[in-house]
Amino acid sequence: MARRDLTGAVDFAHLESYAAGDVVLIEEVLSMFREQAALWVRLLDPFGPEGGWRDAAHTLKGAALGVGAFGLAEACGAAEAAAEADGGMKSVQLERVRDALDAALGDIAAYLHESALRSLKGPVAK
């Protein structure tokens, strides 16, 4: 897996600009996003504890915007908007969130892999 495997689910240029090109900071932010995503995805159940999925979708939306996963943020926003809809509609929206999260995590894995390969070739640039 390498940068060529990116799907476009994450706008890394946005993140790189936001972090002023600090490779170490970018890697730390992406690693934290991945760790937190493992927690959020478990809460994306429309039939789970009341409000749990809404909180997860809202938190995930903010984090997605921060790393440049704009499609994921949009899916989270749509799920939040479906909060008053019936359980079937929430299920569809939350499935879209999970799919967008999977795509973002795949891109993040490819990006971090490429970064690790670059670090083997020389010193990490800041």
Secondary structure in CASP SS format (residue, H / E / C, confidence):
PFRMAT SS
TARGET T0000
AUTHOR 0000-0000-0000
METHOD secondary structure of the structure
MODEL  1
M C 1.00
A C 1.00
R H 1.00
R H 1.00
D H 1.00
L C 1.00
T C 1.00
G C 1.00
A C 1.00
V C 1.00
D C 1.00
F H 1.00
A H 1.00
H H 1.00
L H 1.00
E H 1.00
S H 1.00
Y H 1.00
A C 1.00
A C 1.00
G C 1.00
D C 1.00
V H 1.00
V H 1.00
L H 1.00
I H 1.00
E H 1.00
E H 1.00
V H 1.00
L H 1.00
S H 1.00
M H 1.00
F H 1.00
R H 1.00
E H 1.00
Q H 1.00
A H 1.00
A H 1.00
L H 1.00
W H 1.00
V H 1.00
R H 1.00
L H 1.00
L C 1.00
D C 1.00
P C 1.00
F C 1.00
G C 1.00
P C 1.00
E C 1.00
G C 1.00
G H 1.00
W H 1.00
R H 1.00
D H 1.00
A H 1.00
A H 1.00
H H 1.00
T H 1.00
L H 1.00
K H 1.00
G H 1.00
A H 1.00
A H 1.00
L H 1.00
G H 1.00
V H 1.00
G C 1.00
A C 1.00
F H 1.00
G H 1.00
L H 1.00
A H 1.00
E H 1.00
A H 1.00
C H 1.00
G H 1.00
A H 1.00
A H 1.00
E H 1.00
A H 1.00
A H 1.00
A H 1.00
E H 1.00
A C 1.00
D C 1.00
G H 1.00
G H 1.00
M H 1.00
K H 1.00
S H 1.00
V H 1.00
Q H 1.00
L H 1.00
E H 1.00
R H 1.00
V H 1.00
R H 1.00
D H 1.00
A H 1.00
L H 1.00
D H 1.00
A H 1.00
A H 1.00
L H 1.00
G H 1.00
D H 1.00
I H 1.00
A H 1.00
A H 1.00
Y H 1.00
L H 1.00
H H 1.00
E H 1.00
S H 1.00
A H 1.00
L H 1.00
R H 1.00
S H 1.00
L H 1.00
K H 1.00
G C 1.00
P C 1.00
V C 1.00
A C 1.00
K C 1.00
END
